[in-house]
Amino acid sequence: MSIESEIRSRLTAEFQPVKLEVVNDSAKHAGHSGDDGTGESHFAVLIRAEALAGLSRVARHRAVHKALGDLTTRVHAMAIDAG
């Protein structure tokens, strides 16, 4: 399973989001620091979920990181918009 698919799966299972976008931005960073050649090193995540409503921005990011578990250590960069 690709990292992108794992991100979608874990976030869907944890939050049942009303909106979820996962964008693989790795091609934009090819040859740069953090590019490991897999094509799965940089991601952008936009998530909207009732479970995150009312939490501070820091708490939302922590919740997303917790749900992703080891995936956050398997990628170089992940931009998270959990507003």
N, C-alpha and C positions, 0 to 999 in steps of 0.2 A: 504494500500500500504506500502511495506517495505521502510525503509529509503534508502536502496541501490537503489530501483526503483525510489524513489523521487529524489535522487541525479542525476541519469541518465536523468530523465525526465526534470528537471529544467535546467541542463547544455545543453542538446540537444536543448531545446526551446530557450535558450538565445544565444547560440553560434554556433549552427549547426556544431559541430566539425567534422573534418576529421578523428580524432581518439579520442576515449574515452574509458578508462578502469576504472572501479570502482571495487575495491577489498575490501571485508569485511574481515578485519584482526582481528575481535573481538575474535575469538577462540584462537589466540595467546596470548591474554591478559586476559583470563578467570582467575578470582580470584585475579587479580591485581587491583590496584587503578584505578578507573574510570569504571570498569566493573559493569554495573548495572543489569546484569543477562538477558538482553533482547537478547543478541547475536548481537546487533547492536550498539556497542559503539566505535569501531575503524575502520577507513576506509582509503584507499589510493586511490587517484584519479590522473590519468594521462589524460591530455586533450591537444589536439592540434587543434587550430581553427584560421582561418584567422582573426577573430575579435580580437584575442589576440596578433597577430603578431605586432611587432614594439613597444609594450608596455614594460616598465621595469618589472623586476621580481616582484617588489612590486605592481605595477599597475595590473599585471595579477592576482596576488593573491587576491587583493582587488576586482577585477571584478568577480572572481569566488565566493568569499565570499558573495558579493552582490547578485549574481544570486541564491545562495543557501538559502539566507535569514535565517529564523529561524532554518533551519536544522543544522547550525553550532553551535547552542546552545543546540541541542538535542543529540549530540554525544560528547564523551569525547575527541577524537583525530581524526584529519583528516590530512593526509600528502597530499600535493598538488604539483604535477609536472605539471606546465603549461608552460613549456619551448617552 
